[in-house]
Amino acid sequence: MKEITHSPFSGYLFILLVFLLIVLPILGIIMTKMIWLIAFIVIGAFLLPGFVIVNPNESSVLVLFGAYKGTIRENGFWWVNPFFTKKKISLRARNLDSDPIKVNDKIGNPIMIGVVMVWKVKETYKAAFEVDDYVHFVDIQSEAAIRKLAGHFPYDDFEDQDAEITLRSGGEEVNKMLEDEISERLMIAGIEVMEARINYIAYAQEIAGAMLKRQQATAIVAARFKIVEGAVSMVEMALDALKEKDIIELDEEKKATMVSNLLVVLTSDKDVAPIVNTGSIY
C-alpha cells in the first residue's frame, strides 16, 4: 500500500462551529433553563478532538479503527473525523553522524569507520507501518551497510596490490556505493537518502602502531628509490660531460672510484664532509 493524501476541512470554520455549539447553548440554559440544549454542548465537545495542527515540513498520518485513511502533508490548522488516530511524522531532513564502529576490511584487518548521512521521510505510510521505529531502523541499517561495504574493499593497497578501489582512496566512488547500499536498505521504510559519505576511517587501535610503521617504511623505500634513481642520472651526466669536454682521461678503475664517491655523496642522508687532496691524485 502507498501513501494517500487526505484533504481535511478548515480548522477555522469548525472552531467557529464548536464555539457556537458550546457557548450559545450554555447561555441559553442559563437564561431560559432549557436543559435539552445540553445536547448541542455534547456535540461541540465531540468535535473538539478532530482539530489537528500540521507545521511546515511535518505530516499527520490518519488511522480509523486500524485502517489507514491518508496523510495530511499541507501545513495549517485543520479538522478531521474525531475518531481518527493522528500520528505526527516529520518530513524535515535529518543528520546521522554515526560513531566509528570496528569492522573488518576485505583482507581481514580491523578498522574503525564512521559515516555521516542526510535523510528524510519520503513515504509516510511505510515509515509509520512497514517498520516498528523508523528512526531506530535507519541507525541499524546504516551500520549494516557500513559493515557490508567494508567487507568488499581493503583499507589500502599495501597488502592487496591488485585492488583498484580502496576504502581510504576510493573517494566519491566508495561514497556512491555506500549511498546506494543504504538507500536500498531504507527503501522499505520510505526513507530517502540525500547524501551518505565516510567521514572517519582509520586502523583499529591494536594494529594502528604496526601499520604506521609499515607506511613509514614504505615511504622511506619509495624516497630512497627516487634518490638513487636521481643520483645515477647525475653520475651519468657527470661522466658524459667529462668525456665530451675532454677535461681528464679516466681509466675504468678511476671511473669506478669516482662513481662510488658521487653515489655516496648524493645518496647519503647526512651532510658529507669533503676532504681536499692537495697532493697528487696518484
VOPAGU-2260 file (C-alpha; in pm, 1 decimal, decimal comma):
REM VOPAGU-2260
SITE   aa  ch    i         X         Y         Z
SITE  MET   A    0       0,0       0,0       0,0
SITE  LYS   A    1     118,5     351,1     -81,3
SITE  GLU   A    2      69,8     686,9      82,1
SITE  ILE   A    3    -269,1     853,7      29,2
SITE  THR   A    4    -308,6    1231,2      51,2
SITE  HIS   A    5    -600,8    1326,5     274,6
SITE  SER   A    6    -787,8    1654,5     223,5
SITE  PRO   A    7    -904,5    1782,8     565,0
SITE  PHE   A    8   -1156,7    2053,7     646,4
SITE  SER   A    9   -1057,0    2403,7     753,0
SITE  GLY   A   10    -998,6    2418,7    1127,6
SITE  TYR   A   11   -1104,6    2782,6    1149,9
SITE  LEU   A   12   -1451,9    2705,0    1015,9
SITE  PHE   A   13   -1501,4    2423,6    1263,2
SITE  ILE   A   14   -1362,8    2619,2    1558,0
SITE  LEU   A   15   -1637,9    2874,3    1492,1
SITE  LEU   A   16   -1895,2    2594,0    1473,0
SITE  VAL   A   17   -1771,3    2441,7    1801,0
SITE  PHE   A   18   -1785,9    2784,9    1964,9
SITE  LEU   A   19   -2148,9    2824,5    1858,7
SITE  LEU   A   20   -2237,9    2470,9    1969,1
SITE  ILE   A   21   -2090,3    2515,8    2317,0
SITE  VAL   A   22   -2113,9    2882,8    2414,9
SITE  LEU   A   23   -2463,2    2962,9    2285,1
SITE  PRO   A   24   -2632,7    2660,1    2448,7
SITE  ILE   A   25   -2464,1    2745,8    2779,2
SITE  LEU   A   26   -2607,1    3097,2    2760,0
SITE  GLY   A   27   -2949,2    2952,3    2661,1
SITE  ILE   A   28   -2950,6    2716,1    2959,4
SITE  ILE   A   29   -2858,0    2998,2    3195,9
SITE  MET   A   30   -3121,2    3232,9    3058,4
SITE  THR   A   31   -3408,6    3000,5    2963,5
SITE  LYS   A   32   -3338,2    2689,7    3176,1
SITE  MET   A   33   -3381,5    2467,5    2868,2
SITE  ILE   A   34   -3186,4    2160,9    2973,4
SITE  TRP   A   35   -3221,9    1992,1    2630,7
SITE  LEU   A   36   -2966,1    2243,5    2496,3
SITE  ILE   A   37   -2701,0    2025,4    2664,6
SITE  ALA   A   38   -2721,9    1801,8    2353,9
SITE  PHE   A   39   -2556,1    2078,8    2147,1
SITE  ILE   A   40   -2280,3    2111,2    2406,7
SITE  VAL   A   41   -2213,8    1736,4    2383,1
SITE  ILE   A   42   -2193,4    1760,7    2001,8
SITE  GLY   A   43   -1948,0    2050,4    2028,9
SITE  ALA   A   44   -1732,4    1860,2    2277,2
SITE  PHE   A   45   -1739,1    1557,9    2042,9
SITE  LEU   A   46   -1597,4    1770,5    1760,4
SITE  LEU   A   47   -1305,8    1904,3    1965,5
SITE  PRO   A   48   -1065,8    1604,2    1921,5
SITE  GLY   A   49   -1086,4    1645,9    1543,2
SITE  PHE   A   50    -861,8    1951,5    1535,8
SITE  VAL   A   51    -505,1    1899,1    1413,8
SITE  ILE   A   52    -216,8    2138,3    1352,4
SITE  VAL   A   53      36,6    2046,3    1083,7
SITE  ASN   A   54     356,8    2250,0    1097,0
SITE  PRO   A   55     578,3    2318,4     792,9
SITE  ASN   A   56     771,5    2007,9     679,7
SITE  GLU   A   57     553,6    1791,6     900,4
SITE  SER   A   58     275,7    1542,0     828,6
SITE  SER   A   59      -5,0    1372,8    1015,2
SITE  VAL   A   60     -92,1    1008,8     943,7
SITE  LEU   A   61    -463,6     929,7     995,8
SITE  VAL   A   62    -592,9     589,8    1108,4
SITE  LEU   A   63    -958,3     495,5    1165,7
SITE  PHE   A   64   -1013,2     181,7    1375,9
SITE  GLY   A   65    -695,1      19,9    1240,2
SITE  ALA   A   66    -748,3     127,1     877,5
SITE  TYR   A   67    -513,5     376,6     712,7
SITE  LYS   A   68    -714,8     671,3     577,2
SITE  GLY   A   69    -446,0     904,2     445,9
SITE  THR   A   70    -180,6    1157,2     532,1
SITE  ILE   A   71    -208,9    1534,0     573,7
SITE  ARG   A   72     101,6    1697,3     422,9
SITE  GLU   A   73     -25,4    2054,5     383,0
SITE  ASN   A   74      63,9    2266,1     683,4
SITE  GLY   A   75    -204,5    2461,0     862,8
SITE  PHE   A   76    -494,0    2429,7    1109,1
SITE  TRP   A   77    -735,4    2152,1    1010,1
SITE  TRP   A   78   -1028,9    1944,9    1128,2
SITE  VAL   A   79   -1077,4    1574,0    1058,3
SITE  ASN   A   80   -1300,4    1294,7    1182,5
SITE  PRO   A   81   -1273,0    1293,6    1564,4
SITE  PHE   A   82   -1237,9     914,0    1558,5
SITE  PHE   A   83    -917,2     938,6    1359,1
SITE  THR   A   84    -596,9     844,1    1536,8
SITE  LYS   A   85    -333,5    1100,1    1438,3
SITE  LYS   A   86      41,1    1027,5    1424,2
SITE  LYS   A   87     285,0    1308,6    1354,1
SITE  ILE   A   88     581,4    1230,5    1125,4
SITE  SER   A   89     846,9    1491,3    1048,6
SITE  LEU   A   90     940,5    1545,5     684,0
SITE  ARG   A   91    1248,0    1753,2     766,9
SITE  ALA   A   92    1595,9    1647,0     656,5
SITE  ARG   A   93    1792,2    1485,1     939,0
SITE  ASN   A   94    2160,3    1418,0    1001,0
SITE  LEU   A   95    2306,4    1088,1    1114,1
SITE  ASP   A   96    2665,1    1122,6    1236,8
SITE  SER   A   97    2749,9     770,4    1343,3
SITE  ASP   A   98    3016,4     691,6    1598,0
SITE  PRO   A   99    3308,6     498,9    1443,5
SITE  ILE   A  100    3249,8     123,7    1463,6
SITE  LYS   A  101    3505,6    -156,9    1438,8
SITE  VAL   A  102    3474,0    -366,5    1122,6
SITE  ASN   A  103    3699,0    -592,2     915,8
SITE  ASP   A  104    3805,0    -488,8     568,1
SITE  LYS   A  105    3833,1    -726,5     271,7
SITE  ILE   A  106    4169,7    -859,5     390,8
SITE  GLY   A  107    4050,8    -901,0     749,4
SITE  ASN   A  108    4228,3    -602,7     905,3
SITE  PRO   A  109    4028,0    -444,0    1189,7
SITE  ILE   A  110    3947,5     -81,5    1108,5
SITE  MET   A  111    3737,5     195,7    1259,6
SITE  ILE   A  112    3488,4     355,6    1023,1
SITE  GLY   A  113    3212,3     613,4    1065,3
SITE  VAL   A  114    2968,8     780,0     826,4
SITE  VAL   A  115    2762,1    1095,2     805,6
SITE  MET   A  116    2426,0    1076,2     632,3
SITE  VAL   A  117    2142,6    1314,5     541,3
SITE  TRP   A  118    1798,6    1154,1     516,0
SITE  LYS   A  119    1429,9    1231,7     535,6
SITE  VAL   A  120    1094,1    1054,3     526,7
SITE  LYS   A  121     958,6    1029,5     172,9
SITE  GLU   A  122     657,8     797,4     217,9
SITE  THR   A  123     477,5     837,6     548,9
SITE  TYR   A  124     275,8     515,6     515,5
SITE  LYS   A  125     590,7     297,9     501,2
SITE  ALA   A  126     759,5     494,1     779,4
SITE  ALA   A  127     456,0     455,7    1004,4
SITE  PHE   A  128     350,5      96,6     933,6
SITE  GLU   A  129     621,8    -100,1     749,9
SITE  VAL   A  130     874,0     -76,6    1036,5
SITE  ASP   A  131     838,4     -57,4    1412,3
SITE  ASP   A  132    1052,5     254,7    1468,4
SITE  TYR   A  133    1182,9     417,1    1150,3
SITE  VAL   A  134    1446,9     628,3    1329,9
SITE  HIS   A  135    1597,0     322,2    1500,1
SITE  PHE   A  136    1565,7     134,4    1170,5
SITE  VAL   A  137    1783,0     398,6     999,8
SITE  ASP   A  138    2054,4     360,8    1266,2
SITE  ILE   A  139    2068,6     -19,1    1247,0
SITE  GLN   A  140    2054,8     -49,9     867,9
SITE  SER   A  141    2317,2     221,4     820,8
SITE  GLU   A  142    2556,9      27,7    1042,1
SITE  ALA   A  143    2480,9    -292,4     849,4
SITE  ALA   A  144    2553,8    -115,5     520,4
SITE  ILE   A  145    2888,0      10,0     655,5
SITE  ARG   A  146    2990,2    -341,8     756,6
SITE  LYS   A  147    2896,1    -482,5     416,0
SITE  LEU   A  148    3083,3    -209,2     226,3
SITE  ALA   A  149    3396,6    -250,1     438,8
SITE  GLY   A  150    3399,8    -623,7     365,1
SITE  HIS   A  151    3416,4    -559,2     -10,0
SITE  PHE   A  152    3730,0    -341,8     -17,4
SITE  PRO   A  153    4070,0    -332,3     155,7
SITE  TYR   A  154    4163,4     -34,2     370,5
SITE  ASP   A  155    4459,3      39,7     139,9
SITE  ASP   A  156    4660,3    -135,5    -131,8
SITE  PHE   A  157    4967,9    -225,9      76,6
SITE  GLU   A  158    4861,2    -588,8     111,9
SITE  ASP   A  159    4633,2    -605,7    -192,8
SITE  GLN   A  160    4836,0    -464,5    -480,0
SITE  ASP   A  161    4566,9    -557,9    -733,1
SITE  ALA   A  162    4294,7    -356,1    -558,5
SITE  GLU   A  163    4159,5     -86,1    -789,4
SITE  ILE   A  164    3941,2      67,7    -517,6
SITE  THR   A  165    4028,2     104,1    -150,0
SITE  LEU   A  166    3832,4     246,3     139,6
SITE  ARG   A  167    4095,2     511,7     205,2
SITE  SER   A  168    4140,1     635,7    -150,8
SITE  GLY   A  169    3809,7     535,9    -311,4
SITE  GLY   A  170    3662,6     882,4    -255,7
SITE  GLU   A  171    3336,0     957,0    -434,8
SITE  GLU   A  172    3313,2     608,7    -586,4
SITE  VAL   A  173    3309,6     443,6    -243,4
SITE  ASN   A  174    3067,8     706,0    -110,0
SITE  LYS   A  175    2832,2     643,9    -404,1
SITE  MET   A  176    2835,0     269,5    -332,2
SITE  LEU   A  177    2764,3     340,0      35,1
SITE  GLU   A  178    2476,4     572,6     -52,9
SITE  ASP   A  179    2321,5     317,1    -291,3
SITE  GLU   A  180    2353,7      38,2     -33,6
SITE  ILE   A  181    2189,0     242,8     242,9
SITE  SER   A  182    1915,6     367,8       7,0
SITE  GLU   A  183    1827,1      11,9     -90,3
SITE  ARG   A  184    1805,3     -95,7     272,9
SITE  LEU   A  185    1593,0     203,1     382,6
SITE  MET   A  186    1352,1     186,0      89,6
SITE  ILE   A  187    1126,3     -47,4     289,6
SITE  ALA   A  188    1075,2     228,4     547,7
SITE  GLY   A  189    1001,8     501,1     291,5
SITE  ILE   A  190    1327,7     681,9     370,1
SITE  GLU   A  191    1509,4     892,0     109,0
SITE  VAL   A  192    1887,5     911,0     148,8
SITE  MET   A  193    2000,9    1253,1      27,6
SITE  GLU   A  194    2371,2    1201,8      96,6
SITE  ALA   A  195    2594,0     944,4     263,5
SITE  ARG   A  196    2971,6     950,5     294,4
SITE  ILE   A  197    3255,2     813,6     504,0
SITE  ASN   A  198    3372,4    1082,8     746,4
SITE  TYR   A  199    3615,3     879,3     957,2
SITE  ILE   A  200    3837,8     583,6     873,1
SITE  ALA   A  201    4147,4     451,9    1048,8
SITE  TYR   A  202    4309,2     128,9    1156,0
SITE  ALA   A  203    4186,4     -13,6    1485,2
SITE  GLN   A  204    4399,1      70,5    1786,4
SITE  GLU   A  205    4550,6    -277,9    1822,3
SITE  ILE   A  206    4718,8    -262,6    1479,6
SITE  ALA   A  207    4747,4     111,6    1424,4
SITE  GLY   A  208    5109,9     126,0    1550,9
SITE  ALA   A  209    5228,3    -158,6    1329,4
SITE  MET   A  210    5051,1     -20,8    1024,5
SITE  LEU   A  211    5201,9     324,2    1083,9
SITE  LYS   A  212    5549,9     174,6    1090,5
SITE  ARG   A  213    5476,1     -13,3     769,9
SITE  GLN   A  214    5356,0     302,1     598,6
SITE  GLN   A  215    5664,0     489,8     715,4
SITE  ALA   A  216    5892,3     211,5     586,8
SITE  THR   A  217    5715,4     211,8     251,8
SITE  ALA   A  218    5753,9     589,1     226,1
SITE  ILE   A  219    6126,0     567,1     311,9
SITE  VAL   A  220    6182,9     296,1      49,6
SITE  ALA   A  221    5999,0     497,9    -213,2
SITE  ALA   A  222    6201,7     809,8    -127,1
SITE  ARG   A  223    6530,7     615,8    -138,3
SITE  PHE   A  224    6436,9     474,1    -476,6
SITE  LYS   A  225    6387,7     824,3    -616,0
SITE  ILE   A  226    6714,5     944,3    -460,0
SITE  VAL   A  227    6914,9     656,3    -607,9
SITE  GLU   A  228    6747,2     699,6    -944,5
SITE  GLY   A  229    6838,6    1068,6    -946,8
SITE  ALA   A  230    7193,3    1002,5    -824,4
SITE  VAL   A  231    7261,4     752,7   -1103,9
SITE  SER   A  232    7136,8    1004,1   -1360,8
SITE  MET   A  233    7362,3    1275,7   -1217,3
SITE  VAL   A  234    7670,6    1046,3   -1218,9
SITE  GLU   A  235    7595,9     950,4   -1576,3
SITE  MET   A  236    7568,4    1316,7   -1672,9
SITE  ALA   A  237    7899,7    1394,9   -1496,8
SITE  LEU   A  238    8088,2    1118,1   -1676,7
SITE  ASP   A  239    7940,6    1214,2   -2012,4
SITE  ALA   A  240    8031,9    1581,3   -1957,7
SITE  LEU   A  241    8392,6    1494,8   -1863,7
SITE  LYS   A  242    8427,7    1273,5   -2166,9
SITE  GLU   A  243    8266,7    1522,7   -2405,2
SITE  LYS   A  244    8478,0    1819,6   -2293,5
SITE  ASP   A  245    8792,3    1605,4   -2268,0
SITE  ILE   A  246    8879,4    1754,7   -1930,5
SITE  ILE   A  247    9050,9    1447,8   -1788,4
SITE  GLU   A  248    9120,8    1094,7   -1903,9
SITE  LEU   A  249    8986,4     836,2   -1657,6
SITE  ASP   A  250    9056,2     466,1   -1672,9
SITE  GLU   A  251    8798,4     212,6   -1557,1
SITE  GLU   A  252    8939,4     199,0   -1203,2
SITE  LYS   A  253    8926,4     578,1   -1163,7
SITE  LYS   A  254    8572,8     584,0   -1307,4
SITE  ALA   A  255    8466,5     324,5   -1052,6
SITE  THR   A  256    8617,3     529,2    -770,5
SITE  MET   A  257    8450,5     847,4    -892,7
SITE  VAL   A  258    8114,0     677,2    -932,2
SITE  SER   A  259    8142,1     531,5    -580,9
SITE  ASN   A  260    8227,5     868,7    -426,5
SITE  LEU   A  261    7949,5    1053,2    -612,5
SITE  LEU   A  262    7688,5     797,4    -515,2
SITE  VAL   A  263    7793,7     818,4    -150,1
SITE  VAL   A  264    7765,9    1197,9    -159,7
SITE  LEU   A  265    7433,5    1207,1    -345,6
SITE  THR   A  266    7250,9     928,6    -162,0
SITE  SER   A  267    7370,9     990,7     192,6
SITE  ASP   A  268    7103,1    1108,3     437,4
SITE  LYS   A  269    7364,9    1314,5     621,2
SITE  ASP   A  270    7585,1    1600,8     510,3
SITE  VAL   A  271    7915,1    1476,0     364,7
SITE  ALA   A  272    8238,0    1637,4     487,4
SITE  PRO   A  273    8465,0    1679,7     182,5
SITE  ILE   A  274    8840,0    1605,7     205,4
SITE  VAL   A  275    9059,9    1821,8     -16,0
SITE  ASN   A  276    9359,9    1639,7    -161,2
SITE  THR   A  277    9643,7    1894,2    -200,9
SITE  GLY   A  278    9885,7    1642,3    -346,9
SITE  SER   A  279    9873,7    1420,7    -649,9
SITE  ILE   A  280    9568,1    1206,3    -702,8
SITE  TYR   A  281    9809,0     921,6    -777,8
